Amino acid sequence: MPVLLAVWAIAASRVPSYVLPEPWAVAAEAWRWIVTGRLWPQVWASLLREAGGFGAATLAALVIGVSAGIYRPFREFAQPLLGLFMAIPPIAWAPLSLIFFGLGYLSIAVVIFIAAAFPMAVAIQDGVLAIRDGEVKAARVLGARRTQLLIHVYLPAALPFLTSALRIGFAQAWRALVAAEMIGASQGIGWMVAVGGQIGNANQVLLGIAVIGLIAWLMESLVFQRLERRYESWRGH
């Protein structure tokens, strides 16, 4: 981080401040947004949208991924659709979502859902498919029924893959959130960046980018890395 700040300061000293402000100028902008109470509503609005879209995407991915991993006919049906949705950039759905749901929470949450659900479903499906046939057969010999297989065999074995899927899904969802807010929102971090660009306020743009990166870093270090360390030892067992 000190090296990055030093490079930033050196680069900023060689160009006009309206092109690349100095780090302390962005820090001063952040202080103004904090003391005036304007920053937290933007962060809170983005986090609420992310929670709704990403939460729904996680539930859908779990159902689709486990079902595709267990049932071959469903997997053959779902795989082309998963590939299709993953090939289309999530932000391409934003105009259509705005037409259907209007400007607001739901339209952006739908874009987040599309961005995160399908990559996570593929990762969870791969985790279920990695389960050894011998483990399933042994459970069946011991009298396990379909529900017991799901709870005691498939889901525990897929947990390490689920943590990886959550990491992938959150990254996709967070990028889609910011992009969607830049197009169709009146509040949020992405909106903050977009407005800063429109009025030529580079300090505000860089502040928004810093907030986006900080939240992503906090999620990675405080949530996903801990989950992965906890369940990494389950792989192969």
Order of alpha helices (4+ residues) and beta strands (2+ residues): alpha-alpha-alpha-alpha-alpha-alpha-alpha-alpha-alpha-alpha-alpha-alpha
